[in-house]
Amino acid sequence: MAQVADKGTEAQRRERETRQQLNSPGDRGPYDSDLEDLAEQWVARHAEWRRVTALMDAQGWPVYIP
């Protein structure tokens, strides 16, 4: 359960950081065109880890085995 929570926290942090980069003025370097796609991927990953956490809580699972 702790690992799932860590993954959710990481996805949330990366989602926030990528959105900040996306919204910041100035040069974003060679990944300028990929930042929007990357931000969308982290939004999806964050949502998926929240879903897994909710499922584990609801089912009382101590571990998640996909």
N, C-alpha and C positions, 0 to 999 in steps of 0.2 A: 504494500500500500504506500509506503514511503517513497518508493521509486516512482510510482505513478504520480504522486503529488509533486515530486521533484521535476518530472517531465512537464507537468502542467505549469509549474512555476517558470520553468525555462522557456516554454512556448509563450507564456504571457510576457516575459521580459523581452524576448526577441521580437515579438509582435510590436511592443511599445517602441523598442529601439529602431526597428525598421520604419515604422510610421514616422518617428521623429526625423530620421534621415530623409524620408520621402518629402516631408513637409518643410525641411530646412532650406533656406535660400542658399544659393551658391553651387559650386561644382561638387558633384557627388562622385566624380571619378569615372572609371571605365564601366561601372555597374549601373549607370544612370538609368538605362532602359529596363534593367532587370529588377529594380527596387520595387516597383509596383507589384510585379508577379511574386517576388519574395515576400512582400508584406501580406499578400493574399494567402500564400502558403502557410505563413505563421498563424494567421487568423484561423484557418481551417484546422491546423494542428492543435491550437489552443482549444478550439471547440471540441475536437475529438477527445482530448485528454479530460476535459470537463465531463463529457458523456461517459467515458470509461469510469471516472471517479464516481459519478452518480450511480452507475450500474453496480459497481462494487459495493457501494454503501447500501443500495436498495436490496441487493441479494445477500449481503453479509459475507462476501467473498474476501478472504484474507490475501489472496493473490489473483492476478489477472493472467489468464492463459488464453491468448487469442485463438 
